[in-house]
């Protein structure tokens, strides 16, 4: 299942976000969308998880949560067709994210 994440703090990288979603289950791919010229995060991204139930649990727990002091939005991604080419980075710390 593909998940859309918005409101990401600019300091969050793919390795850290992969680790955060990895708490819920295996991550198949993940990509933070970046500006073509500056290569800086645009504050949103996509994660594809192996198991739909684990992806739904991640959405339930993380949607509306505070991440580095910013409220993030996490929901099922709308499939816009081919072109989602996530990178499967792994590892990294949990940063400032707390699940409640």
C-alpha positions as CSV (number, residue, x, y, z in Angstrom):
1,X,0.0,0.0,0.0
2,X,1.3,3.5,-0.9
3,X,1.0,6.1,1.8
4,X,1.3,9.9,1.4
5,X,3.0,12.0,4.0
6,X,2.7,15.8,4.1
7,X,4.0,18.5,6.5
8,X,7.5,16.8,6.8
9,X,10.1,19.0,8.5
10,X,12.9,19.8,6.1
11,X,15.6,18.2,8.2
12,X,14.0,14.7,7.9
13,X,15.7,12.4,5.5
14,X,14.7,9.2,3.8
15,X,16.7,6.9,6.1
16,X,15.1,8.4,9.2
17,X,11.6,8.2,7.7
18,X,12.1,4.6,6.6
19,X,13.1,3.8,10.2
20,X,10.0,5.5,11.6
21,X,7.6,3.6,9.2
22,X,9.7,0.4,9.8
23,X,8.4,0.4,13.3
24,X,5.0,-0.6,11.8
25,X,6.3,-3.2,9.3
26,X,8.6,-3.7,6.3
27,X,9.0,-0.7,4.0
28,X,9.1,-1.6,0.3
29,X,10.1,1.9,-0.9
30,X,10.2,5.5,0.3
31,X,10.8,8.8,-1.4
32,X,10.8,12.4,-0.1
33,X,10.0,14.8,-2.9
34,X,12.7,17.3,-3.5
35,X,13.0,20.5,-5.5
36,X,14.8,19.9,-8.8
37,X,17.1,22.9,-8.6
38,X,17.9,23.2,-4.9
39,X,17.6,19.4,-4.0
40,X,15.8,20.5,-0.8
41,X,12.8,18.6,0.6
42,X,9.4,20.0,-0.5
43,X,7.9,18.7,2.8
44,X,6.1,15.7,1.5
45,X,6.7,12.2,0.3
46,X,5.5,8.7,-0.3
47,X,6.1,5.4,1.4
48,X,5.1,1.9,0.1
49,X,4.7,-0.7,2.7
50,X,4.6,-4.5,2.1
51,X,1.5,-5.2,4.3
52,X,-1.7,-3.2,3.9
53,X,-2.7,-3.7,7.6
54,X,0.6,-2.4,8.8
55,X,0.3,0.6,6.5
56,X,-3.2,1.4,7.8
57,X,-1.8,1.1,11.4
58,X,1.0,3.6,10.5
59,X,-1.6,6.0,9.1
60,X,-3.8,5.6,12.2
61,X,-1.0,6.3,14.6
62,X,0.9,9.0,12.7
63,X,-1.8,11.1,11.0
64,X,-2.0,14.4,12.8
65,X,1.0,13.6,15.0
66,X,3.7,16.1,15.9
67,X,7.0,15.3,14.2
68,X,9.9,17.7,15.1
69,X,7.2,20.1,16.3
70,X,5.2,20.0,13.0
71,X,1.8,18.4,12.5
72,X,2.1,15.8,9.7
73,X,-0.7,14.4,7.5
74,X,-0.5,10.7,6.7
75,X,-3.0,9.0,4.5
76,X,-3.5,6.5,1.7
77,X,-1.9,7.8,-1.5
78,X,-4.0,8.3,-4.6
79,X,-2.6,6.3,-7.4
80,X,-1.8,8.7,-10.2
81,X,-0.4,6.0,-12.5
82,X,3.2,5.0,-13.2
83,X,6.1,7.1,-12.0
84,X,6.4,6.3,-8.3
85,X,10.0,5.2,-8.1
86,X,10.9,5.1,-4.4
87,X,14.3,4.3,-3.0
88,X,14.4,1.7,-0.4
89,X,16.8,3.4,2.1
90,X,17.0,1.8,5.5
91,X,18.5,2.6,8.9
92,X,18.7,5.9,10.8
93,X,17.4,7.2,14.1
94,X,13.9,8.0,15.2
95,X,14.6,11.8,15.6
96,X,11.8,13.7,17.3
97,X,8.9,11.5,16.4
98,X,6.8,10.1,19.2
99,X,3.9,7.6,18.7
100,X,1.0,8.0,21.2
